[in-house]
Amino acid sequence: MQAVVLAAGEGTRMRPLTYTRPKVMLPVLNKPILEHLFNELKSAGIEDIVCVVGYRDDRVREYFKDGRDWGIRVRYVTQRKQLGTADALKSSSYLLEDEFLMLNGDSIISRKDIKKIARSKRMAVGVVKVENPEDFGVVEIKKGNFVRIIEKPEKPPSNLINAGIYHFHRDIIRYVKRTPISVRGEYEITDSIQLLLQDGYKLKAKEIDTWIDVGYPWDLLNASERILNSTAGNRVDGEVEEGAVLKGNVVVGEGTVIRSGSYIIGPAIIGKDCDIGPNCFIRPCTTIGDGCRVGNGVEIKNSIIMSNTKIPHLNYVGDSIIGENCNIGAGTSIANLRLDKKEIFVSVKGKIVNTHRKKFGAVVGDNVMTGINVSINVGTMIGNNVFIGPACRVEGYIEPGSMVF
């Protein structure tokens, strides 16, 4: 069986992280989300992948190429305009076999669940239980069959939602071509399915167990925590100086030096060619990309630090995401807890959104520099290419290219 993976989306709710990369290429455990999904497909025995790309497709094509390094075959279809999931499937229809899976490229689904959907004798849709169904499309099921999706209901009839994995036969293409444009201005695969059902077809609703979805930047932290706590190993390919302490499951990449006095508690992952320490504290569920510098008196907790970023002197970074090629000045600290200990709200696309996290620091885009003694408040979003001068206090949303003094 083959799989169609939808990877064309821009991911505007993930700003500033998606100004320079598509959402599917955001890192979880120093690997793109899409790589995790490809690995699960490969482990499930699915090696023929049609990847629908669009926004910043060069990042996907250059990273995966033809897929041979992952033991898979990847062919690309370009969706010139992101006009919805049905349009994406239609654009790839000329490459499809009689049966195939279709998956969202920005979610991670386990090999066990992929096999479960693939082995269905009839067409099927994967559904999953969540704690907040009102934020998703809730699935109505009758006698084990999919009936319809109710979008973001005020009073959800169940806690089962659409997991974005489907087992289709080629018959679906006829209905994709007949699908009308939705009120959102897109061609939705769920509307195609309704046309299919109206003609007497049935889709099985198959409940899956593992579904890691990334809709907002802080979901990267949730995904990282979940995967690290369940799969992290212990491997040191770099150098650990005498006097450094590694506790628990810690991965250290090739060419990395962990200097004396560094104290690292796993699960944690440190990439290749990093310079860590001396005398720093890296706490659980932290991932640090390749070529990073973490220096003296620095504490990092439950954060994602992307490649080639420097956090060199007397800094605190908690529950945060820092992009590539950043330089965090001496004494810069990122707060991660409100004084009243309430949940933290952030600005996303002009709207105030609840993170549902009591501990959340900042999201810092690529190529950001801070001066000494900068204070960054909880829930701050900092765009790419921002310069923040010494002793500044910043909060809220900082536009890309800003200079703050």
C-alpha positions as CSV (number, residue, x, y, z in Angstrom):
1,M,0.0,0.0,0.0
2,Q,1.1,3.6,-0.6
3,A,0.5,6.8,1.4
4,V,-0.4,10.3,0.4
5,V,1.0,12.7,3.0
6,L,-0.3,16.3,3.0
7,A,2.6,18.7,3.6
8,A,1.7,21.8,1.7
9,G,0.3,23.9,4.5
10,E,1.9,27.2,5.7
11,G,1.1,26.9,9.4
12,T,0.3,30.5,10.1
13,R,-0.7,29.8,13.7
14,M,2.9,28.6,14.2
15,R,4.4,32.0,13.5
16,P,7.1,33.1,13.9
17,L,8.5,29.6,13.5
18,T,7.0,29.1,10.0
19,Y,8.3,32.3,8.4
20,T,11.3,30.3,7.1
21,R,10.1,26.7,7.1
22,P,6.8,24.8,6.5
23,K,5.0,23.6,9.6
24,V,5.9,19.9,8.8
25,M,9.6,20.8,9.1
26,L,9.4,22.1,12.6
27,P,11.6,20.1,14.9
28,V,10.6,17.6,17.5
29,L,13.6,15.9,19.2
30,N,15.8,17.6,16.6
31,K,13.9,15.9,13.7
32,P,11.2,17.4,11.5
33,I,7.6,16.4,12.4
34,L,7.4,14.9,8.9
35,E,10.5,12.7,9.5
36,H,8.8,11.2,12.5
37,L,5.7,10.4,10.4
38,F,7.8,8.9,7.5
39,N,9.7,6.7,10.0
40,E,6.4,5.4,11.4
41,L,5.1,4.7,7.9
42,K,8.3,2.8,7.0
43,S,8.0,0.8,10.2
44,A,4.4,0.0,9.3
45,G,5.6,-1.5,6.0
46,I,4.5,1.5,3.8
47,E,7.5,2.6,1.7
48,D,5.8,4.3,-1.3
49,I,4.9,7.9,-0.3
50,V,3.4,10.7,-2.4
51,C,4.1,13.9,-0.6
52,V,2.0,16.9,-1.5
53,V,4.1,20.1,-0.9
54,G,3.5,23.8,-1.4
55,Y,4.7,26.5,1.0
56,R,8.5,26.5,1.2
57,D,8.5,23.1,-0.6
58,D,12.3,23.5,-1.1
59,R,12.8,22.8,2.6
60,V,11.0,19.4,2.3
61,R,12.5,18.4,-1.1
62,E,16.1,19.3,-0.1
63,Y,15.9,17.4,3.2
64,F,14.2,14.2,2.1
65,K,15.2,14.2,-1.6
66,D,13.9,10.8,-3.0
67,G,13.6,9.2,0.4
68,R,16.3,6.5,-0.1
69,D,18.2,7.6,3.1
70,W,15.1,6.6,5.0
71,G,14.5,3.4,3.1
72,I,11.4,4.8,1.4
73,R,10.4,6.2,-2.0
74,V,9.2,9.8,-1.9
75,R,7.6,11.4,-4.9
76,Y,6.4,15.0,-4.8
77,V,3.3,16.8,-6.0
78,T,3.1,20.6,-5.8
79,Q,-0.1,22.2,-4.6
80,R,0.4,25.7,-6.0
81,K,-2.3,27.2,-3.9
82,Q,-3.3,25.8,-0.6
83,L,-7.0,25.2,-1.4
84,G,-7.7,22.4,1.0
85,T,-7.3,18.7,1.7
86,A,-9.6,17.6,-1.2
87,D,-7.7,19.7,-3.6
88,A,-4.4,18.3,-2.4
89,L,-5.7,14.8,-3.0
90,K,-7.0,15.7,-6.4
91,S,-3.6,17.1,-7.4
92,S,-1.9,13.7,-6.5
93,S,-4.6,11.5,-8.1
94,Y,-2.5,10.6,-11.1
95,L,0.0,8.8,-8.9
96,L,-2.4,6.8,-6.8
97,E,-3.0,3.1,-6.7
98,D,-6.4,1.4,-6.1
99,E,-6.0,1.6,-2.3
100,F,-4.0,4.1,-0.3
101,L,-3.7,5.9,3.0
102,M,-4.0,9.7,3.3
103,L,-2.4,11.4,6.3
104,N,-1.9,14.9,7.5
105,G,1.9,15.6,7.6
106,D,1.7,17.8,10.7
107,S,0.6,15.0,13.0
108,I,2.5,12.0,14.3
109,I,0.7,8.6,14.4
110,S,2.2,5.4,15.6
111,R,3.1,2.5,13.3
112,K,0.6,0.3,15.2
113,D,-2.3,2.7,14.4
114,I,-1.1,3.1,10.8
115,K,-1.3,-0.7,10.4
116,K,-4.7,-0.7,12.0
117,I,-6.1,1.7,9.4
118,A,-4.2,0.1,6.5
119,R,-5.6,-3.4,7.3
120,S,-9.2,-2.3,7.2
121,K,-11.1,-4.3,4.6
122,R,-13.3,-1.3,3.8
123,M,-12.5,2.4,3.5
124,A,-11.9,3.9,7.0
125,V,-11.2,7.0,8.9
126,G,-9.1,7.2,12.1
127,V,-10.7,8.7,15.2
128,V,-9.1,9.5,18.5
129,K,-10.3,10.5,22.0
130,V,-9.3,14.0,23.3
131,E,-10.0,16.0,26.4
132,N,-11.0,19.1,24.5
133,P,-13.3,17.9,21.6
134,E,-14.9,21.4,21.4
135,D,-11.7,22.6,19.7
136,F,-11.9,20.1,16.9
137,G,-14.2,18.4,14.4
138,V,-16.2,15.9,16.5
139,V,-17.0,12.6,14.7
140,E,-20.5,11.1,14.8
141,I,-20.5,7.3,14.6
142,K,-23.3,4.9,14.1
143,K,-22.8,1.1,14.4
144,G,-19.1,1.5,13.9
145,N,-19.4,3.5,10.8
146,F,-18.5,7.2,10.2
147,V,-21.6,9.4,9.8
148,R,-20.4,13.0,9.8
149,I,-18.1,15.6,11.4
150,I,-19.5,18.4,13.6
151,E,-17.1,21.3,13.5
152,K,-16.2,22.7,16.9
153,P,-19.6,22.2,18.6
154,E,-20.4,24.0,21.8
155,K,-21.7,20.8,23.4
156,P,-19.8,17.9,21.8
157,P,-21.8,14.7,21.5
158,S,-18.6,12.7,22.2
159,N,-14.9,13.1,22.7
160,L,-13.9,11.4,19.5
161,I,-12.4,13.6,16.8
162,N,-11.1,13.1,13.2
163,A,-7.4,12.1,13.5
164,G,-6.5,13.0,9.9
165,I,-5.7,9.5,8.7
166,Y,-7.8,7.8,6.1
167,H,-7.9,4.5,4.1
168,F,-9.4,5.2,0.7
169,H,-10.1,3.4,-2.5
170,R,-9.7,5.2,-5.8
171,D,-13.5,5.7,-5.8
172,I,-12.9,8.8,-3.6
173,I,-11.4,10.7,-6.5
174,R,-14.7,10.9,-8.3
175,Y,-16.2,12.6,-5.2
176,V,-13.1,14.8,-4.7
177,K,-13.7,16.3,-8.2
178,R,-17.3,17.0,-7.3
179,T,-16.6,18.6,-4.0
180,P,-17.9,22.2,-3.7
181,I,-15.9,25.0,-2.1
182,S,-16.5,25.4,1.6
183,V,-17.3,28.5,3.6
184,R,-13.6,28.7,4.4
185,G,-12.8,29.0,0.7
186,E,-11.3,25.5,0.5
187,Y,-12.1,22.1,-0.8
188,E,-12.5,19.8,2.2
189,I,-11.9,16.1,2.2
190,T,-14.7,15.8,4.8
191,D,-17.1,17.2,2.3
192,S,-15.9,14.7,-0.3
193,I,-16.6,11.9,2.2
194,Q,-20.2,13.2,2.7
195,L,-20.8,12.9,-1.0
196,L,-19.4,9.4,-0.9
197,L,-21.7,8.4,1.9
198,Q,-24.7,9.9,0.1
199,D,-24.1,7.4,-2.7
200,G,-24.3,4.5,-0.3
201,Y,-20.6,3.9,0.5
202,K,-19.6,3.2,4.1
203,L,-16.5,4.2,6.0
204,K,-15.5,2.4,9.1
205,A,-14.5,4.5,12.1
206,K,-11.3,3.1,13.6
207,E,-10.2,4.4,17.0
208,I,-6.4,4.9,17.3
209,D,-4.3,5.4,20.4
210,T,-1.4,7.6,19.5
211,W,-2.0,11.0,17.9
212,I,0.3,13.9,18.4
213,D,-1.0,17.0,16.8
214,V,0.8,20.4,16.5
215,G,-1.5,23.3,16.0
216,Y,0.2,26.0,18.0
217,P,3.9,26.6,18.9
218,W,3.5,25.3,22.5
219,D,2.2,22.0,21.0
220,L,5.8,21.4,20.0
221,L,6.7,21.4,23.7
222,N,3.8,19.0,24.4
223,A,5.0,16.7,21.6
224,S,8.6,16.8,22.7
225,E,7.7,16.0,26.3
226,R,5.4,13.1,25.3
227,I,7.9,11.5,22.9
228,L,11.0,12.1,25.1
229,N,9.3,10.5,28.1
230,S,8.3,7.4,26.2
231,T,11.2,6.8,23.8
232,A,14.3,8.6,24.9
233,G,17.5,6.5,25.0
234,N,21.0,7.0,26.5
235,R,23.8,7.5,24.0
236,V,27.0,9.7,24.1
237,D,28.8,10.1,20.8
238,G,30.6,13.3,21.9
239,E,33.0,14.1,24.7
240,V,32.1,14.4,28.4
241,E,34.7,16.1,30.5
242,E,35.5,14.9,34.0
243,G,33.3,16.7,36.5
244,A,30.2,16.8,34.2
245,V,27.1,14.9,35.3
246,L,24.6,13.2,33.0
247,K,21.6,11.7,34.8
248,G,18.9,9.6,33.2
249,N,18.4,9.3,29.4
250,V,20.7,11.8,27.7
251,V,21.7,11.7,24.1
252,V,24.9,13.7,23.1
253,G,25.7,14.1,19.5
254,E,29.0,13.6,17.7
255,G,31.5,16.4,18.0
256,T,29.7,17.9,21.1
257,V,31.7,18.7,24.2
258,I,30.0,18.7,27.6
259,R,32.4,20.7,29.8
260,S,33.2,20.2,33.5
261,G,30.5,21.3,35.9
262,S,27.6,20.8,33.5
263,Y,24.7,19.0,35.1
264,I,22.2,17.5,32.6
265,I,19.1,15.6,33.7
266,G,17.3,13.5,31.1
267,P,15.3,12.9,29.1
268,A,17.3,15.4,27.0
269,I,18.8,15.5,23.6
270,I,21.9,17.6,22.6
271,G,22.8,17.7,18.9
272,K,26.1,17.5,17.0
273,D,29.0,19.9,17.3
274,C,27.6,21.8,20.4
275,D,29.7,23.4,23.2
276,I,28.0,22.9,26.5
277,G,29.2,24.4,29.8
278,P,31.1,24.8,31.9
279,N,28.8,25.0,34.9
280,C,25.4,25.0,33.3
281,F,22.2,23.2,34.2
282,I,20.1,21.5,31.6
283,R,16.8,20.1,32.9
284,P,14.4,17.4,31.7
285,C,12.6,17.5,28.3
286,T,15.1,19.9,26.7
287,T,16.3,19.4,23.2
288,I,19.2,21.4,21.8
289,G,20.0,21.4,18.0
290,D,23.3,21.1,16.2
291,G,26.0,23.7,16.6
292,C,24.6,25.4,19.7
293,R,26.5,27.1,22.5
294,V,25.2,26.9,26.1
295,G,27.6,28.6,28.5
296,N,28.5,29.3,32.1
297,G,25.6,29.9,34.6
298,V,22.9,29.0,32.1
299,E,19.8,27.1,33.1
300,I,17.5,25.6,30.4
301,K,14.3,23.7,31.3
302,N,11.8,21.9,29.1
303,S,12.7,23.9,26.0
304,I,13.5,23.5,22.3
305,I,16.6,25.3,21.2
306,M,17.1,25.1,17.4
307,S,20.4,24.8,15.6
308,N,23.3,27.3,15.7
309,T,21.9,29.3,18.6
310,K,24.0,30.7,21.4
311,I,22.9,31.1,25.0
312,P,26.3,31.8,26.5
313,H,26.2,33.6,29.8
314,L,24.0,33.7,32.9
315,N,20.6,33.0,31.3
316,Y,17.4,31.3,32.3
317,V,15.2,29.7,29.6
318,G,12.1,27.9,30.7
319,D,9.3,26.2,28.7
320,S,10.3,28.1,25.6
321,I,11.1,27.6,21.9
322,I,14.1,29.5,20.4
323,G,14.7,29.5,16.7
324,E,17.9,29.1,14.7
325,N,20.9,31.4,14.7
326,C,19.9,33.4,17.8
327,N,22.3,35.1,20.2
328,I,20.9,35.6,23.7
329,G,22.9,38.2,25.6
330,A,24.4,37.8,29.1
331,G,21.8,38.0,31.8
332,T,18.8,37.6,29.5
333,S,16.0,35.6,31.2
334,I,12.7,34.3,30.0
335,A,10.0,34.1,32.6
336,N,7.7,31.0,32.4
337,L,5.3,31.4,35.3
338,R,2.7,34.1,36.2
339,L,2.8,35.3,39.8
340,D,-0.8,34.3,40.2
341,K,0.0,30.9,38.7
342,K,-2.9,31.1,36.2
343,E,-2.8,29.7,32.7
344,I,-0.9,31.7,30.2
345,F,-2.5,33.5,27.2
346,V,-0.6,34.5,24.0
347,S,-1.3,36.5,20.9
348,V,-1.7,34.4,17.7
349,K,-2.8,36.0,14.4
350,G,-4.3,39.0,16.3
351,K,-6.3,36.8,18.7
352,I,-5.6,36.0,22.4
353,V,-5.3,32.2,22.8
354,N,-5.1,30.2,26.0
355,T,-2.1,27.8,26.0
356,H,-3.7,25.7,28.8
357,R,-0.2,25.7,30.3
358,K,0.6,27.3,33.6
359,K,4.3,27.3,32.6
360,F,5.1,28.8,29.2
361,G,7.9,31.2,28.4
362,A,8.4,32.6,24.9
363,V,8.6,31.7,21.3
364,V,11.6,33.3,19.7
365,G,12.0,33.3,15.9
366,D,15.2,32.9,13.9
367,N,18.1,35.4,13.9
368,V,17.1,37.2,17.1
369,M,19.7,39.0,19.2
370,T,19.2,40.3,22.8
371,G,21.5,42.6,24.7
372,I,22.5,42.1,28.3
373,N,20.0,41.8,31.1
374,V,16.9,41.6,28.9
375,S,13.7,40.4,30.6
376,I,11.2,38.5,28.4
377,N,7.8,38.0,30.0
378,V,5.6,34.9,29.9
379,G,3.8,34.2,26.6
380,T,5.9,36.6,24.6
381,M,6.1,36.0,20.8
382,I,9.2,37.4,19.1
383,G,9.4,37.5,15.3
384,N,12.4,36.8,13.1
385,N,15.3,39.2,12.8
386,V,14.5,41.2,16.0
387,F,17.1,43.1,17.9
388,I,16.4,43.8,21.6
389,G,18.7,46.3,23.4
390,P,20.2,46.0,26.8
391,A,18.0,46.0,30.0
392,C,14.8,46.0,28.0
393,R,11.6,44.3,29.2
394,V,9.5,42.8,26.4
395,E,6.1,41.1,26.3
396,G,3.3,40.4,24.0
397,Y,3.9,40.2,20.2
398,I,7.1,41.7,18.7
399,E,6.9,42.1,14.9
400,P,9.6,40.6,12.7
401,G,12.5,43.0,12.0
402,S,11.8,45.1,15.0
403,M,14.5,47.0,17.0
404,V,13.5,47.3,20.7
405,F,15.4,49.8,22.8
